[in-house]
Amino acid sequence: MAQLTRVSGSVGLITLQSPPVNALSAAVRQGIVDTVQRALSDPEVKSVVVCGQNGIFCGGADIKEFGTNMSGPPLVPLIHAIEVAHKPVVAAIEGIALGGGLELALGCHYRIAHSKAKLGLPEVTLGLLPAAGGSQRLPRLIGVPAALDLITTGRHITAAEALKLGVVDQVTAHSTVDVAVKFALSVAGKPLDGRRISSLPCPRPPNMDALFEGVMKKVRQSARGAIAPIACVQAIRAAATLPYDQGMERELELMASLFTSDQARALQYIFFAQRAVARWSMPSGARWDTSKPRPVHKAAVIGLGTMGRGIAVALAQTGLSVVAVETQEKQLMAAKQEMSGMLERGAKRRGVAPAFDKIRYSPDIKAVADVDLVIEAVFEDMALKEKVFQQLSALCKPGTLLCTNTSGLDVDHLASQTRSPELVVGMHFFAPAHVMKLLEVVYGSKSSPQALATAMQLGKKMGKVSVAVGNCRGFVGNRMLKPYSEQAFFLLEEGATPELVDGALEDFGFPMGLFRMSDLSGLDVGWRVRKVDGLGKSSGASGQQARIRQGRRYSPLGDVLCEQGRFGQKTGRGWYQYDKPGGRVGRPDPWLHSFLEEYRAQHGLVARRIDHQEVLERCLYTLINEGFRILEDGIAAGPEEIDIIYVFGYGWPRHRGGPMFYASMVGLEKVLARLEFYQEAHPDVPYLQPCNLLKRLVASGSPPVHKWREVVKKLHSQL
Ligand SMILES: C[C@H](O)[C@H](C)C(=O)SCCNC(=O)CCNC(=O)[C@H](O)C(C)(C)COP(=O)([O-])OP(=O)([O-])OC[C@H]1O[C@@H](n2cnc3c(N)ncnc32)[C@H](O)[C@@H]1OP(=O)([O-])[O-]
């Protein structure tokens, strides 16, 4: 919908009307066509201003329409009609001008933006490219290098940067519509030739071929298999080398190759999944919109190790007062220094003053008596955490939320150490905590909806993608990682090498394969957890029995390496070899290959050829299978929670939509069949036992992923 009113005598004001972001749905597009025609044919109207209702210009094409039979007037001729108009058209940009919204503004003859507005062409983040002339007009307006940056990254820019780049003509801190109307009055009747961007020549940067080769190489590397960024470069190259009309044909052709692609579907699924997980619910029926969060004005962090430092900085950067507690004096001093640096660098990136004064450092836990929320981030040891929760329960004022940053220990057990278990939740951050977007918010069996609502709201305030999950060993992310890494170890036993396994996972799109990641985070971290679980001691014995623990197949490979002090990058030796301890670049290690051969010989194992497909099927399908168990257990309310956790916290390639979405793309029947195939080959590996929910979904015709949440809900209501 769009409305035309005449203001200031001779200005036609067209207002886009489709809350919440005035997306260019069929109805809005029709409204624009109608109002532009009326404004251009009304002799009283000398110039036109286009703006959006509710202080928002336009969020672009209506993404909800993509999966449907799209109707209504197409965007390209709509924008063309504005550009060729004989009356000046001014875009008054408030709030956001993104995607088709910015393309609409680029069709206008002038653009005036509010100082707080954000602009961009983020289509690439949805697996697409700017297909309403953006890839052809933007390079003509701001040059090829700047257009390449904005379109291949999809980043949002501020009005100030847009002015500097030449995307907008003026920035105002006042009412943008008023300023635009005044401006429209001033340009009425003026010539528009130079204002029609499509008729401008596209500036050809020096060494253009080299520039495009360089950018394409960089984009291919960072894309890790995503196709949209590459198509974006190709579209801009068309702008730089072809006349506008031919460039537009190329843009349309490239868009056609992306629009129905699995990757576009995956990325748009993630867009909506990210919004769906914000609408959380608990098995009790409590929901995001019925649970009122408690106000948090002052917070505290207990333990200033790597995680504690990042969490305290992320809290302070929201403007909250933070008490940072570390009982070890030396550690406290070191933390203070490092955190000041993190605050300084963060402030520089955001163009604000560093929040040094927001953090009060203390060696004494009593300093947290008056805070509203505490996040415990001490060493991952249950006995130590129990003691801290007992102290906090005695110290803190009534109503204080007690949160733990444990990455998998029992939240209910920690809650039982306090006098108010309903005020205890897990807030599982990911390293580095002031950078990583994901936050797993874990509610225990006694956690109140209000406690969960408060933690989720704080997560949003910290700029995190917060996902509410139930309490179980390893929560969602780490619980699913166990079968994934177990299979990787078994594949080494059966003939694979770390390079082969990592190669398959990195070709799939992970930034780092499992063994490279293990070397980065340190083999000793997993070893410590296995020892707590009574596993991590290699008996040195040989044969099958040596590889059975707690009645199931177990690979002591990692334990043996740790017993030899091979902890990864930190010791310069792990699954790969590094130049020196702390080295970052891992190279295949001949020692490890011969160690694997000796190990197989010692255990009577015969190496066989293993290909990438087997690596992916065994590592990813067991992870997915555990995802179905998590849905069955009600730990996650829907597949969206699992997929957002893996995309934002575990490096699952976004253009593959997350493990559960990927399973729906592969086909649940195939996932089930392959799991049954491998389970038959490895009956001593319970993680290969297909989950009943998976079987149930296949038996009911493998409904699409967006239907699973309802299936899970019905399943639990029957329990
Ligand atoms: C031809 C052309 O070349 C191509 C092909 C295109 O143009 S492709 C499209 C390009 N445009 C985009 O990529 C912009 C996508 N949107 C955003 O980045 C953000 O939304 C936002 C604009 C920065 C606001 O963020 P927010 O945090 O303040 O609120 P929100 O919760 O995110 O959003 C509020 C509500 O609006 C919904 N929404 C937002 N943008 C939408 C869009 N473009 N289409 C449909 N719905 C949209 C969103 O799902 C949510 O709904 P619900 O969950 O309440 O039911």
The ligand as a Gaussian input file, in Angstrom:
#p B3LYP/6-31G(d) Opt

LIG

-4 1
 C       14.858000      -7.078000      -5.235000
 C       15.852000      -6.919000      -4.203000
 O       17.064000      -6.753000      -4.838000
 C       16.017000      -8.080000      -3.287000
 C       15.540000      -9.338000      -3.795000
 C       15.612000      -7.730000      -1.887000
 O       15.221000      -6.669000      -1.575000
 S       15.821000      -8.979000      -0.754000
 C       15.397000      -8.217000       0.800000
 C       16.521000      -7.360000       1.269000
 N       16.213000      -6.832000       2.575000
 C       16.794000      -7.337000       3.664000
 O       17.609000      -8.221000       3.609000
 C       16.385000      -6.743000       5.004000
 C       15.945000      -7.844000       5.899000
 N       15.511000      -7.336000       7.200000
 C       16.423000      -6.994000       8.138000
 O       17.624000      -7.041000       7.975000
 C       15.868000      -6.595000       9.466000
 O       14.616000      -7.147000       9.624000
 C       15.729000      -5.073000       9.617000
 C       14.974000      -4.505000       8.521000
 C       17.129000      -4.477000       9.715000
 C       14.964000      -4.780000      10.967000
 O       15.600000      -5.477000      11.979000
 P       14.920000      -5.520000      13.447000
 O       15.837000      -6.344000      14.287000
 O       14.615000      -4.175000      13.866000
 O       13.531000      -6.254000      13.298000
 P       13.257000      -7.711000      12.740000
 O       12.734000      -8.569000      13.838000
 O       14.405000      -8.212000      12.009000
 O       12.082000      -7.437000      11.711000
 C       10.801000      -7.078000      12.142000
 C        9.825000      -7.918000      11.383000
 O        9.871000      -7.544000       9.994000
 C       10.078000      -8.676000       9.189000
 N       10.890000      -8.262000       8.031000
 C       11.998000      -7.516000       8.042000
 N       12.458000      -7.326000       6.783000
 C       11.607000      -7.974000       5.953000
 C       11.531000      -8.140000       4.537000
 N       12.416000      -7.591000       3.711000
 N       10.508000      -8.877000       4.045000
 C        9.581000      -9.420000       4.879000
 N        9.594000      -9.297000       6.237000
 C       10.593000      -8.576000       6.752000
 C       10.820000      -9.654000      10.092000
 O       10.663000     -10.979000       9.644000
 C       10.122000      -9.410000      11.424000
 O        8.904000     -10.089000      11.374000
 P        8.375000     -10.810000      12.630000
 O        9.443000     -11.740000      13.085000
 O        8.086000      -9.724000      13.653000
 O        7.140000     -11.511000      12.151000

